Amino acid sequence: MSHINRTLLLNTLIRHETLTIVDIAKKENLGIIPDRHHLNFLLEELIESGDIDTLDGVTPCTYTITDQGIKEGARLNENQ
C-alpha cells in the first residue's frame, strides 16, 4: 500500500469525472493501491472543501469532480 495525496486524487477524478469508491481504489485508476483509511480521509476532506461531491441515492458511494475541484487540480498541477 502506498500513500496518495490531494493532487493525485483530484487528477484521477478530473480524468474520469465520476467514479465509485471501488473504482477510485483500483490501481489502474490511481496508479497505486491506496491505504483505505487515508483514501477515505482525503475524500472527506475534498468533499468538505467543495472540490468533489457525492451523487445522492447511488450505491456504492460515487464521487464526482466539481468545477471548483477542476480549478484546484489545475492550480496544484501548476505548483509541481
DSSP file (Angstrom, degrees, kcal/mol; ACC not computed):
  #  RESIDUE AA STRUCTURE BP1 BP2  ACC     N-H-->O    O-->H-N    N-H-->O    O-->H-N    TCO  KAPPA ALPHA  PHI   PSI    X-CA   Y-CA   Z-CA
    1    1 A M              0   0    0      0, 0.0     2,-0.3     0, 0.0    34,-0.0   0.000 360.0 360.0 360.0 143.0    0.0    0.0    0.0
    2    2 A S  B     -a   34   0A   0     31,-2.1    33,-1.0     0, 0.0     2,-0.3  -0.832 360.0-102.5-126.7 165.3    1.2    3.5   -0.8
    3    3 A H        -     0   0    0     -2,-0.3     2,-0.2    31,-0.2    30,-0.0  -0.657  30.7-161.0 -89.8 144.4    0.1    7.0    0.2
    4    4 A I        -     0   0    0     -2,-0.3     2,-0.3    31,-0.1    38,-0.0  -0.707   4.7-151.0-113.2 169.4   -1.9    9.2   -2.1
    5    5 A N     >  -     0   0    0     -2,-0.2     4,-2.2     1,-0.1     5,-0.2  -0.830  33.6 -94.8-135.0 176.0   -2.3   12.9   -2.0
    6    6 A R  H  > S+     0   0    0     -2,-0.3     4,-3.1     1,-0.2     5,-0.2   0.888 120.6  53.5 -58.3 -42.5   -5.0   15.5   -3.0
    7    7 A T  H  > S+     0   0    0      1,-0.2     4,-2.8     2,-0.2    -1,-0.2   0.928 109.6  46.5 -62.4 -46.8   -3.4   16.2   -6.3
    8    8 A L  H  > S+     0   0    0      2,-0.2     4,-2.0     1,-0.2    -1,-0.2   0.913 115.3  46.8 -61.2 -44.0   -3.3   12.5   -7.4
    9    9 A L  H  X S+     0   0    0     -4,-2.2     4,-2.1     2,-0.2    -2,-0.2   0.916 113.7  47.1 -67.1 -43.9   -6.9   12.1   -6.2
   10   10 A L  H  X S+     0   0    0     -4,-3.1     4,-2.7     1,-0.2     5,-0.2   0.925 111.5  51.4 -63.4 -43.9   -8.1   15.2   -8.0
   11   11 A N  H  X S+     0   0    0     -4,-2.8     4,-2.2    -5,-0.2    -1,-0.2   0.881 109.0  51.6 -60.6 -38.3   -6.3   14.3  -11.2
   12   12 A T  H  X S+     0   0    0     -4,-2.0     4,-1.9    -5,-0.2    -1,-0.2   0.926 113.2  43.5 -63.9 -45.0   -7.9   10.9  -11.1
   13   13 A L  H  X S+     0   0    0     -4,-2.1     4,-2.7     2,-0.2    52,-0.4   0.840 111.7  53.7 -72.3 -31.7  -11.4   12.4  -10.7
   14   14 A I  H  < S+     0   0    0     -4,-2.7    -1,-0.2     2,-0.2    -2,-0.2   0.925 110.8  47.7 -64.0 -42.7  -10.7   15.0  -13.4
   15   15 A R  H  < S+     0   0    0     -4,-2.2    -2,-0.2    -5,-0.2    -1,-0.2   0.874 127.4  25.4 -65.3 -38.7   -9.7   12.3  -15.8
   16   16 A H  H  < S-     0   0    0     -4,-1.9     2,-2.5    -5,-0.1    -2,-0.2   0.606  85.0-153.9-103.7 -14.5  -12.7   10.1  -15.1
   17   17 A E  S  < S+     0   0    0     -4,-2.7    48,-2.0    -5,-0.2     2,-0.4  -0.270  77.0  30.6  68.9 -50.9  -15.3   12.8  -13.9
   18   18 A T  E     +B   64   0B   0     -2,-2.5     2,-0.3    46,-0.2    46,-0.2  -0.995  68.3 165.0-140.9 130.9  -17.2   10.3  -11.8
   19   19 A L  E     -B   63   0B   0     44,-2.4    44,-3.2    -2,-0.4     2,-0.1  -0.996  31.9-122.4-143.3 147.0  -16.1    7.1  -10.0
   20   20 A T  E  >  -B   62   0B   0     -2,-0.3     4,-2.6    42,-0.3    42,-0.2  -0.424  37.1-107.3 -76.7 163.7  -17.4    4.8   -7.4
   21   21 A I  H  > S+     0   0    0     40,-2.3     4,-1.5     1,-0.2    -1,-0.1   0.869 122.4  54.0 -59.5 -36.6  -15.4    4.3   -4.2
   22   22 A V  H  4 S+     0   0    0     39,-0.2     4,-0.3     1,-0.2    -1,-0.2   0.915 110.8  44.9 -64.3 -43.9  -14.5    0.8   -5.5
   23   23 A D  H >4 S+     0   0    0      1,-0.2     3,-1.2     2,-0.2     6,-0.2   0.861 108.1  56.8 -71.3 -35.8  -13.2    2.2   -8.8
   24   24 A I  H 3< S+     0   0    0     -4,-2.6    -1,-0.2     1,-0.2    -2,-0.2   0.902 104.8  53.5 -59.8 -39.4  -11.2    5.0   -7.2
   25   25 A A  T 3< S+     0   0    0     -4,-1.5    -1,-0.2    -5,-0.2    -2,-0.2   0.503  84.8 110.6 -77.6  -4.1   -9.3    2.5   -5.1
   26   26 A K  S X> S-     0   0    0     -3,-1.2     4,-2.1    -4,-0.3     3,-1.3  -0.486  71.6-132.1 -76.1 142.1   -8.2    0.4   -8.1
   27   27 A K  H 3> S+     0   0    0      1,-0.3     4,-2.7     2,-0.2    -1,-0.1   0.855 105.4  61.2 -59.3 -36.8   -4.5    0.5   -9.0
   28   28 A E  H 34 S+     0   0    0      1,-0.2    -1,-0.3     2,-0.2    -4,-0.1   0.708 110.7  40.5 -67.8 -17.7   -5.4    1.2  -12.7
   29   29 A N  H <4 S+     0   0    0     -3,-1.3    -2,-0.2    -6,-0.2    -1,-0.2   0.852 128.8  25.8 -94.7 -43.1   -7.1    4.4  -11.7
   30   30 A L  H  < S-     0   0    0     -4,-2.1    -3,-0.2     2,-0.3    -2,-0.2   0.698  97.3-124.8 -92.7 -22.3   -4.7    5.8   -9.1
   31   31 A G  S  < S+     0   0    0     -4,-2.7     2,-0.3    -5,-0.4    -4,-0.2   0.302  88.1  51.9  90.7  -9.7   -1.6    4.1  -10.2
   32   32 A I  S    S-     0   0    0     -6,-0.3    -2,-0.3   -30,-0.1    -1,-0.2  -0.946  90.9-104.8-147.2 164.2   -1.1    2.7   -6.7
   33   33 A I        -     0   0    0     -2,-0.3   -31,-2.1    -3,-0.1    -7,-0.1  -0.876  47.1-145.1 -93.7 112.8   -3.1    0.7   -4.2
   34   34 A P  B     -a    2   0A   0      0, 0.0     2,-0.5     0, 0.0   -31,-0.2  -0.373  18.3-104.5 -81.1 156.0   -4.1    3.2   -1.6
   35   35 A D     >  -     0   0    0    -33,-1.0     4,-2.6     1,-0.1     5,-0.2  -0.676  33.1-137.5 -69.3 124.8   -4.5    2.8    2.2
   36   36 A R  H  > S+     0   0    0     -2,-0.5     4,-2.6     1,-0.2     5,-0.2   0.861  99.8  50.5 -59.1 -39.9   -8.3    2.7    2.6
   37   37 A H  H  > S+     0   0    0      2,-0.2     4,-2.2     1,-0.2    -1,-0.2   0.917 112.7  45.9 -66.0 -42.7   -8.3    4.9    5.7
   38   38 A H  H  > S+     0   0    0      2,-0.2     4,-2.6     1,-0.2    -2,-0.2   0.906 112.3  51.9 -66.5 -41.6   -6.1    7.5    4.1
   39   39 A L  H  X S+     0   0    0     -4,-2.6     4,-2.5     1,-0.2    -2,-0.2   0.935 111.0  47.1 -58.9 -48.2   -8.3    7.4    0.9
   40   40 A N  H  X S+     0   0    0     -4,-2.6     4,-2.3     1,-0.2    -1,-0.2   0.886 110.9  52.5 -62.5 -39.1  -11.4    7.9    2.9
   41   41 A F  H  X S+     0   0    0     -4,-2.2     4,-2.3     2,-0.2    -2,-0.2   0.946 111.7  45.3 -61.0 -49.1   -9.8   10.8    4.8
   42   42 A L  H  X S+     0   0    0     -4,-2.6     4,-2.5     1,-0.2    -2,-0.2   0.889 111.4  52.9 -63.9 -39.6   -8.8   12.6    1.6
   43   43 A L  H  X S+     0   0    0     -4,-2.5     4,-2.0     2,-0.2    -1,-0.2   0.926 110.8  46.8 -62.1 -44.0  -12.2   12.0    0.1
   44   44 A E  H  X S+     0   0    0     -4,-2.3     4,-2.5     1,-0.2    -2,-0.2   0.903 111.7  51.4 -63.6 -40.7  -13.9   13.6    3.1
   45   45 A E  H  X S+     0   0    0     -4,-2.3     4,-1.7     1,-0.2    -2,-0.2   0.899 110.6  48.4 -62.4 -41.5  -11.5   16.5    3.0
   46   46 A L  H  X>S+     0   0    0     -4,-2.5     5,-1.8     2,-0.2     6,-1.4   0.828 110.7  51.1 -70.4 -32.0  -12.2   17.1   -0.7
   47   47 A I  H ><5S+     0   0    0     -4,-2.0     3,-1.0     4,-0.2    -2,-0.2   0.939 109.9  49.8 -66.6 -47.3  -16.0   17.0   -0.1
   48   48 A E  H 3<5S+     0   0    0     -4,-2.5    -2,-0.2     1,-0.3    -1,-0.2   0.842 110.9  49.5 -61.2 -34.1  -15.7   19.5    2.8
   49   49 A S  H 3<5S-     0   0    0     -4,-1.7    -1,-0.3    -5,-0.2    -2,-0.2   0.606 113.7-118.7 -81.7 -10.7  -13.7   21.8    0.6
   50   50 A G  T <<5S+     0   0    0     -3,-1.0    19,-0.4    -4,-0.6    18,-0.3   0.557  81.8 118.9  86.3   8.6  -16.2   21.6   -2.3
   51   51 A D  S   <S+     0   0    0     -5,-1.8    15,-2.2    -6,-0.2    18,-0.4   0.790  81.0  18.2 -78.6 -28.2  -13.7   20.1   -4.7
   52   52 A I  E     -C   65   0B   0     -6,-1.4     2,-0.3    13,-0.2    -2,-0.2  -0.901  68.7-161.1-134.4 167.1  -15.7   16.9   -5.1
   53   53 A D  E     -C   64   0B   0     11,-2.5    11,-2.9    -2,-0.3     2,-0.3  -0.935  17.1-122.0-141.7 162.8  -19.2   15.8   -4.4
   54   54 A T  E     -C   63   0B   0     -2,-0.3     2,-0.5     9,-0.2     9,-0.2  -0.836  27.4-117.1-106.2 149.2  -21.2   12.6   -3.9
   55   55 A L    >   -     0   0    0      7,-2.3     3,-1.0    -2,-0.3     7,-0.4  -0.731  34.3-120.5 -84.7 129.0  -24.1   11.5   -6.1
   56   56 A D  T 3  S+     0   0    0     -2,-0.5     3,-0.1     1,-0.2    -1,-0.1  -0.425  87.8   9.3 -71.1 140.3  -27.3   11.2   -4.0
   57   57 A G  T 3  S+     0   0    0      1,-0.2     2,-0.5    -2,-0.1    -1,-0.2   0.641  93.9 128.5  71.8  16.9  -29.1    7.9   -3.9
   58   58 A V    <   -     0   0    0     -3,-1.0     4,-0.3     4,-0.1    -1,-0.2  -0.899  51.0-130.1-110.7 132.7  -26.3    5.9   -5.6
   59   59 A T  S    S+     0   0    0     -2,-0.5     2,-0.2     2,-0.1   -39,-0.0  -0.995  88.2  36.3-125.5 131.9  -24.8    2.7   -4.2
   60   60 A P  S    S-     0   0    0      0, 0.0     0, 0.0     0, 0.0     0, 0.0   0.601 114.9 -90.5 -70.7 169.4  -21.9    2.2   -3.9
   61   61 A C        -     0   0    0     -2,-0.2   -40,-2.3   -41,-0.1     2,-0.4  -0.208  48.3-158.6 -51.5 130.0  -20.9    5.7   -3.0
   62   62 A T  E     -B   20   0B   0     -7,-0.4    -7,-2.3    -4,-0.3     2,-0.3  -0.962   3.4-156.5-123.1 131.3  -20.0    7.6   -6.1
   63   63 A Y  E     -BC  19  54B   0    -44,-3.2   -44,-2.4    -2,-0.4     2,-0.3  -0.800   7.8-171.6-108.5 145.4  -17.8   10.7   -6.3
   64   64 A T  E     -BC  18  53B   0    -11,-2.9   -11,-2.5    -2,-0.3   -46,-0.2  -0.983  25.0-114.9-136.0 148.0  -17.8   13.4   -8.9
   65   65 A I  E     - C   0  52B   0    -48,-2.0   -13,-0.2   -52,-0.4     2,-0.2  -0.528  28.0-146.5 -79.3 145.6  -15.4   16.3   -9.6
   66   66 A T     >  -     0   0    0    -15,-2.2     4,-2.0    -2,-0.2     5,-0.2  -0.628  29.1-106.0-103.7 168.4  -16.8   19.8   -9.3
   67   67 A D  H  > S+     0   0    0      1,-0.2     4,-2.1    -2,-0.2     5,-0.2   0.899 125.2  53.0 -58.3 -40.0  -15.8   22.9  -11.3
   68   68 A Q  H  > S+     0   0    0    -18,-0.3     4,-2.5     1,-0.2    -1,-0.2   0.894 107.1  52.0 -62.1 -40.0  -14.0   24.1   -8.1
   69   69 A G  H  > S+     0   0    0    -19,-0.4     4,-2.6   -18,-0.4    -1,-0.2   0.856 106.9  52.4 -65.5 -36.0  -12.2   20.8   -8.0
   70   70 A I  H  X S+     0   0    0     -4,-2.0     4,-2.2     2,-0.2    -1,-0.2   0.922 111.7  46.4 -64.8 -43.8  -11.1   21.1  -11.6
   71   71 A K  H  X S+     0   0    0     -4,-2.1     4,-2.3     2,-0.2    -2,-0.2   0.905 113.0  49.3 -64.2 -41.9   -9.7   24.6  -10.9
   72   72 A E  H  X S+     0   0    0     -4,-2.5     4,-2.7     2,-0.2    -2,-0.2   0.902 109.8  51.6 -65.5 -41.0   -8.0   23.3   -7.7
   73   73 A G  H  X S+     0   0    0     -4,-2.6     4,-2.3     2,-0.2    -1,-0.2   0.916 110.6  48.4 -60.7 -43.2   -6.4   20.4   -9.6
   74   74 A A  H  X S+     0   0    0     -4,-2.2     4,-1.8     2,-0.2    -2,-0.2   0.909 112.1  49.8 -62.8 -42.3   -5.1   22.8  -12.2
   75   75 A R  H  X S+     0   0    0     -4,-2.3     4,-1.2     1,-0.2    -2,-0.2   0.922 111.6  47.6 -62.7 -45.1   -3.7   25.1   -9.5
   76   76 A L  H  < S+     0   0    0     -4,-2.7     4,-0.2     1,-0.2    -1,-0.2   0.878 110.6  52.3 -65.3 -37.7   -2.0   22.2   -7.7
   77   77 A N  H >< S+     0   0    0     -4,-2.3     3,-1.0     1,-0.2    -1,-0.2   0.847 105.3  55.1 -67.3 -33.3   -0.5   20.9  -11.0
   78   78 A E  H 3< S+     0   0    0     -4,-1.8    -1,-0.2     1,-0.2    -2,-0.2   0.831 105.2  54.1 -65.5 -32.2    1.0   24.3  -11.8
   79   79 A N  T 3<        0   0    0     -4,-1.2    -1,-0.2     1,-0.2    -2,-0.2   0.436 360.0 360.0 -84.8   0.1    2.8   24.3   -8.5
   80   80 A Q    <         0   0    0     -3,-1.0    -1,-0.2    -4,-0.2    -2,-0.1   0.459 360.0 360.0 -92.9 360.0    4.5   21.0   -9.0
